[in-house]
Amino acid sequence: MAVDDEMQVLSEWCEQLAKALQIPDLDVDQELLLDVARKAADQVIHAAAPVTAYMVGYVAGHKAGGGNAEGSREATARAADIAFRLCEDRANSKDGGGAGHTGVM
């Protein structure tokens, strides 16, 4: 399946799942979540991908709890950035560099 086809299937799946979960207006940054999940799988272990995506989404959901969609998007971006940095730090520490970074939201 071509990448464009996969993204179409993913978009349709997200829309269907959002409706079933009764959150039809949810705006999912699929590219960002896929990137952070891919990075976690590559730099940590494969099982880190869904857990990392869940945690990034949890932060976004927590921020959106006040009805602030913009805050949710910003929180998602910040949480993803922290996850990216932690993955990079982990990769560097495996190579003998980097002491590890703890991000603060």
C-alpha positions as YAML, in Angstrom:
chain: A
units: angstrom
residues:
- id: 1
  name: MET
  ca: [0.00, 0.00, 0.00]
- id: 2
  name: ALA
  ca: [1.33, 3.43, -0.93]
- id: 3
  name: VAL
  ca: [2.06, 5.94, 1.83]
- id: 4
  name: ASP
  ca: [-0.75, 8.24, 0.67]
- id: 5
  name: ASP
  ca: [-3.16, 5.30, 0.78]
- id: 6
  name: GLU
  ca: [-1.99, 4.38, 4.27]
- id: 7
  name: MET
  ca: [-2.53, 7.94, 5.49]
- id: 8
  name: GLN
  ca: [-6.03, 7.93, 3.99]
- id: 9
  name: VAL
  ca: [-6.85, 4.66, 5.76]
- id: 10
  name: LEU
  ca: [-5.41, 6.07, 9.00]
- id: 11
  name: SER
  ca: [-7.48, 9.26, 8.65]
- id: 12
  name: GLU
  ca: [-10.64, 7.24, 8.08]
- id: 13
  name: TRP
  ca: [-9.80, 5.00, 11.05]
- id: 14
  name: CYS
  ca: [-9.20, 8.00, 13.32]
- id: 15
  name: GLU
  ca: [-12.50, 9.54, 12.25]
- id: 16
  name: GLN
  ca: [-14.37, 6.28, 12.82]
- id: 17
  name: LEU
  ca: [-12.72, 5.71, 16.21]
- id: 18
  name: ALA
  ca: [-13.32, 9.30, 17.31]
- id: 19
  name: LYS
  ca: [-17.03, 8.96, 16.52]
- id: 20
  name: ALA
  ca: [-17.24, 5.63, 18.36]
- id: 21
  name: LEU
  ca: [-15.49, 7.17, 21.38]
- id: 22
  name: GLN
  ca: [-17.90, 10.12, 21.18]
- id: 23
  name: ILE
  ca: [-15.17, 12.66, 20.45]
- id: 24
  name: PRO
  ca: [-16.04, 13.45, 16.81]
- id: 25
  name: ASP
  ca: [-14.40, 16.89, 16.86]
- id: 26
  name: LEU
  ca: [-11.00, 15.54, 17.90]
- id: 27
  name: ASP
  ca: [-8.19, 16.98, 15.80]
- id: 28
  name: VAL
  ca: [-5.38, 14.41, 15.65]
- id: 29
  name: ASP
  ca: [-1.93, 15.42, 14.44]
- id: 30
  name: GLN
  ca: [-1.32, 12.02, 12.88]
- id: 31
  name: GLU
  ca: [2.10, 12.88, 11.45]
- id: 32
  name: LEU
  ca: [3.42, 14.08, 14.81]
- id: 33
  name: LEU
  ca: [2.10, 11.06, 16.70]
- id: 34
  name: LEU
  ca: [3.47, 8.68, 14.09]
- id: 35
  name: ASP
  ca: [6.85, 10.40, 14.23]
- id: 36
  name: VAL
  ca: [7.07, 10.30, 18.02]
- id: 37
  name: ALA
  ca: [5.93, 6.66, 18.09]
- id: 38
  name: ARG
  ca: [8.45, 5.71, 15.39]
- id: 39
  name: LYS
  ca: [11.25, 7.47, 17.27]
- id: 40
  name: ALA
  ca: [10.35, 5.73, 20.53]
- id: 41
  name: ALA
  ca: [10.24, 2.35, 18.81]
- id: 42
  name: ASP
  ca: [13.63, 2.96, 17.17]
- id: 43
  name: GLN
  ca: [15.44, 4.44, 20.16]
- id: 44
  name: VAL
  ca: [13.87, 2.58, 23.10]
- id: 45
  name: ILE
  ca: [12.00, -0.62, 22.25]
- id: 46
  name: HIS
  ca: [9.16, -1.38, 19.88]
- id: 47
  name: ALA
  ca: [6.63, -1.47, 22.73]
- id: 48
  name: ALA
  ca: [7.54, 2.11, 23.66]
- id: 49
  name: ALA
  ca: [5.73, 3.39, 20.55]
- id: 50
  name: PRO
  ca: [2.11, 3.05, 21.68]
- id: 51
  name: VAL
  ca: [2.93, 3.94, 25.28]
- id: 52
  name: THR
  ca: [4.71, 7.12, 24.20]
- id: 53
  name: ALA
  ca: [1.87, 8.11, 21.87]
- id: 54
  name: TYR
  ca: [-0.62, 7.48, 24.67]
- id: 55
  name: MET
  ca: [1.33, 9.64, 27.11]
- id: 56
  name: VAL
  ca: [1.66, 12.49, 24.61]
- id: 57
  name: GLY
  ca: [-2.08, 12.22, 23.95]
- id: 58
  name: TYR
  ca: [-2.83, 12.13, 27.65]
- id: 59
  name: VAL
  ca: [-1.08, 15.46, 28.14]
- id: 60
  name: ALA
  ca: [-3.03, 16.94, 25.23]
- id: 61
  name: GLY
  ca: [-6.28, 15.60, 26.64]
- id: 62
  name: HIS
  ca: [-5.51, 16.97, 30.06]
- id: 63
  name: LYS
  ca: [-4.91, 20.42, 28.59]
- id: 64
  name: ALA
  ca: [-8.06, 20.15, 26.47]
- id: 65
  name: GLY
  ca: [-10.10, 19.33, 29.57]
- id: 66
  name: GLY
  ca: [-10.62, 23.03, 30.04]
- id: 67
  name: GLY
  ca: [-11.99, 23.33, 26.51]
- id: 68
  name: ASN
  ca: [-8.79, 24.90, 25.22]
- id: 69
  name: ALA
  ca: [-8.04, 23.29, 21.85]
- id: 70
  name: GLU
  ca: [-5.07, 25.59, 21.25]
- id: 71
  name: GLY
  ca: [-3.62, 24.63, 24.62]
- id: 72
  name: SER
  ca: [-4.09, 21.00, 23.68]
- id: 73
  name: ARG
  ca: [-2.16, 21.42, 20.42]
- id: 74
  name: GLU
  ca: [0.62, 23.27, 22.21]
- id: 75
  name: ALA
  ca: [0.75, 20.62, 24.93]
- id: 76
  name: THR
  ca: [0.93, 17.89, 22.30]
- id: 77
  name: ALA
  ca: [3.81, 19.64, 20.57]
- id: 78
  name: ARG
  ca: [5.68, 20.20, 23.86]
- id: 79
  name: ALA
  ca: [5.13, 16.62, 25.03]
- id: 80
  name: ALA
  ca: [6.25, 15.25, 21.66]
- id: 81
  name: ASP
  ca: [9.34, 17.47, 21.75]
- id: 82
  name: ILE
  ca: [10.23, 16.13, 25.19]
- id: 83
  name: ALA
  ca: [9.74, 12.56, 23.98]
- id: 84
  name: PHE
  ca: [11.91, 13.24, 20.91]
- id: 85
  name: ARG
  ca: [14.68, 14.67, 23.11]
- id: 86
  name: LEU
  ca: [14.52, 11.75, 25.53]
- id: 87
  name: CYS
  ca: [14.77, 9.32, 22.61]
- id: 88
  name: GLU
  ca: [17.79, 11.19, 21.24]
- id: 89
  name: ASP
  ca: [19.41, 11.29, 24.67]
- id: 90
  name: ARG
  ca: [18.84, 7.57, 25.03]
- id: 91
  name: ALA
  ca: [20.42, 6.92, 21.64]
- id: 92
  name: ASN
  ca: [23.38, 9.14, 22.54]
- id: 93
  name: SER
  ca: [23.88, 7.44, 25.90]
- id: 94
  name: LYS
  ca: [23.96, 4.06, 24.16]
- id: 95
  name: ASP
  ca: [26.76, 5.47, 21.99]
- id: 96
  name: GLY
  ca: [28.63, 6.78, 25.00]
- id: 97
  name: GLY
  ca: [27.36, 10.35, 24.81]
- id: 98
  name: GLY
  ca: [24.54, 12.23, 26.47]
- id: 99
  name: ALA
  ca: [23.66, 12.01, 30.12]
- id: 100
  name: GLY
  ca: [19.91, 11.97, 29.68]
- id: 101
  name: HIS
  ca: [17.41, 14.79, 29.65]
- id: 102
  name: THR
  ca: [14.31, 15.17, 31.69]
- id: 103
  name: GLY
  ca: [11.76, 17.43, 30.12]
- id: 104
  name: VAL
  ca: [9.47, 19.65, 32.08]
- id: 105
  name: MET
  ca: [5.99, 20.51, 30.87]
...
